[in-house]
Amino acid sequence: MNSQLLIQTIANAVAASSMYALIAVGLTLAFGVMQMANLAHCHFFMLGAYTVYALYALGGWPFWAAVAAALVVGAVIGLAVERGIFRPLRGDVVGGFIATAGLMFVFEVFVGEVWGWGHMRTIPSPYMHPFKIMGASVAFQRVLVIPFAIACIGGLMIFMRWFRLGRALRAVAQDPEAASLQGVNINRMTALAMAIAGALAGIAGGLMSTIYAVTPALGGHLILPALIVVIVGGLGSVGGVTLAAIIMGFVMTFVTTLVDGVTALMVSVAVMALVLPIRPQGLMGHATN
């Protein structure tokens, strides 16, 4: 690997880590509050990408307005899923698992029927000039996701530490019964968690829409890497998932560059298999008795 390819691969790895972090932090936040996994979470990413396609590529909206709309669409869908699926099934982990597995297919069929099956939608980048790093050219769109990931995740950590609603989210994640006795509205907190999770996935999909081939199956391709990141980082741990996203982003990008994507996914599963016997709760998760 020559120096230019190395630099480009590192830049791509940082961008991939940022994308995985945006997706997985929302997934682990929702899990921490509701204690239920949302298998359709990465389809919020796909719907965010299609929002940018519909508004920016077809509708002529400014790119940043379309990305903002993707964030709103993700948040609204998150609220709808919480109200329609997770709230009625609260406490039924298996039921929630099956319901969101079915929701994955509902989203794919809906998008396929609206925009067509078997067509890879390409979205032109608003920034055609590549970003130059020590002689290597990196797509500006890949660099763009990095500061957004830092701002969104940093803002979420500040919100959860210093704001009343954020502390209420943490309280529900740690002990929902005790939080309820202290006057915390559990329904409001689960709705907030799903709205934040959907917004993060939506903005990630909007920002990365010009890089990925946008298809109805896009969310299905990302759910396994996202789950690996969440498990390695620690269920419910925003910091742990961010660290795991960085690790897995570099692992998958370098292995994909050197070998192929299938091998990269196999290696990421192997990394998870190595971590779990040592840290069953994940890198920064809390052990349970």
N, C-alpha and C positions, 0 to 999 in steps of 0.2 A: 504494500500500500504506500503510494507516494505521499508527499507532504500535503499536496493540494487535496487529494482524496481524503486524507486523514482529517484535515480541517473541515472539509465539507461534511464528512460523516459525523464529526463532533457537533457541528452546528445542527445537523438534522436530528441528532440524538437529543440535544437540548430542546429542540422544538417538539419532538415526540414526547419527551418527558413532561413538558408543559401541557400538552394535550391530554395525556393520560392523567395528569394531576387534576386538571379541571373536571374530567369525567369522573374519576374515582373518588375525589373528595366529596362530590355531591352524592355519590352512591353510598359511601360510608357514613355520611351525615344522616341520610334518610334511614339507613339501617340502625344507626346508633339510637335514634329517637324512637323508631317504630319497632325495632327488633324483628324486622321482616325485610327480606331481600327483594329488590325490584329488578327482575330480569329484563324488563323493557326499558331500563334506564338509558342504554346506549341508543335506543330508537328515538329518544329526545334529541340526541346528537344528530341523527339522520334527519329528523323533522326540522331542526335548525338549519341544516344544510339546504334542504328543499325550500325553506322559507327564503333564504338568500337567492336561490335559483329563481324562484317565482317572482320575487320583488325586484331583484337587481338585474339578473340576466334577461328575464322576460319583460318585467314591468318598467324597467328604466329608472328605478329608484337609485339614489346615491348608495354606494356600498355600505357606508357606516349606518345609514338609516335602516337598511335591510338587516344588518347585524344586530342592531338594537331591537328590531322586530323579532328576530330569532330568539333573543333573550326573553322577550315578553311571551312569545309562543311557548317556549320551554317552561316558563314559570306557570302559565295558565294550564298547560297540559299536566304539569306536576300537581297542581291544585285539584284538577278534575280526577286524576288517578287516585289521589289521597281520599277524596270525598266519595268516589264511586266504588273503589276496590278496598283500599287499606283500612278505612274507617269501619265499614261493615264487617271486615274480616279480622279486626284487631284481636291479637292473641292466637289466631289460627295460622301458624307459620306455613304449614303445608298448603292450606287453601290459598294464601297469598302467593306462594311460589307457583302454584298451578295457574292462578288467575293472571299473573304477570307474564308467565310463559305463553298463555293464550293471547295476551295483549300484544306481544311481539308480532304475532301473525296478523292480528287485526291492523296494526300500523302498517305492516308491509303490504298487505292486500289493499288497504286504502290508498297508499301512495302509488302502488302499481296500477291501480285502476284509474287514478287521476292523471298520472304522468307517464304511464306506459311501463310495460315489463320488458326486461332485456335491453334497456337503453341506458347507457352510461352518460349522464348529463355532465357536461363540462362547463365550468363557470369561469369566464375570463377574469384574470387578476386585475385589480385597479392599479397595481404597481408592477409594471412590466420590466423595469430595470432591476437586475439582480443586485444583491448586497455583496460587496467585495470584502473578503477577510483574508489578508495575507496571500493574495493572489488567487484564492478560491472563490468561486461564484456560488452564492446561496440565494435561493428564491426569497425575495423580500417577505412574502406571505408567511414563510416558515419562521422568520425572525420576529414577525409581528405578534405571534401568539405568545411569545415569551413574556414581555412586559404585562400583557393582559392576565396571564396566569399568576404572575407575582402579585399584581394588584388585587385580583379577585380573591386569591387564597389568603394573602396578607390581610386584606380587609375583613374576610370571614373570621380569621383568628382574632383580630382586634374586636370585632363585633361580639364574638362569643365570650371574650374575656372581660370586656369593659362595659358592655351595654346590658340593660336589664333583660331584654328579650333574649339576648345571646346567652346570658347566665341561666335563664329559664330553660333554654334548649339543652344546655349541659346538664341541668338538674334532671330533666325528663330522661335524658340518655342514661344517667347514672342510676336513678331510682324513680320510676314514674309514680309509684304509689306515694312515696314521701313528698315528691314535688306536688302532687295533687292535694295532699293534706296541707301544704303551705299556700294553697290558693292558685297554683299554676293551672291554667286551662290546657288540658292535654290535647284536646282537639285542635286548638289554635296552634300549639307547638308542632304537632305532626303536619298540619297544613303548611306552616312556615318552613319546616324542614324540606318538604317536598317541593315547595315553590323555589327555594334556594337551589336545591338539587337540579330541578328542571332548568332553571335559569343558567346555571353553570354549564350544563350539557348543551343547552341551546346556543349559548355564545361560543362554546368550543366548536360546535358544528358550523356555525356561521363563519367563524374565522378560518377554519380549515376547509371550507367548501370549495375554494379555488385550487386546492391541492389534491384532494381525493376525487375519484370518479364517483359521482353522486348516484347511487342506485338504491332501490328499496331494501336491498340486503346489507347496506352499509352498517347499520346498527348491529346486526347479527355477527358481523365480522369482528366487531370491537368488544363484544360483551365478555368473551373469555379473557383477553388481556386485562380488561378492567377488573374482573373478578380476581384474577391472579394478583394484581396490584393491591387490591383491598385486603386480600387474605394475607399476603406477605407483610403489608404495612401494619395490619391490626384492625379488626373490625371496630368501627366507631372512633378511631384515632385519626384526626385530620393531619397531625404532624407525621405520624407513621406512614400514612398513605402517600403523603407528599414525598417522603424519603424513598419509599418503594417505587413510586412513579419515576423518580430520577434514575434509580438503579435499573429498573426494567426497561425504561426508555433507551438507556445506553446499551444494555444487553441485546435487546431486540434489534436496534438499529445497526449495531456493529455486526451481529450475526447475519442479518439480512443482507448487508453489503458484501460480506465475505462469502456467504453460502447462499441462502434463500430464506424466504419468509416462513415456510413450513418448519424448517430447522430452527429458526428463531423462536417460534412458538413452542417447539419441543424443549428448547433450552430454557425458556422462561418457566415452563412447568417443572423442569428439573431443579431450577433454582428454588421454586416454591417447595418442592419435595425435600430439599436440603435444609431450608429454613425451619419448616414446621416441627421436625423432631427436636430441634434445639430451642425454638421459641414457638410453642403451639399457639400462643396468643398473638403472634406476629411481632414485628420488630419493635413496635412501641405500644402494643395493646396491653391491656391489664389482665393479669391472670385471674381466673375465677376458681373458687373452691367447689 
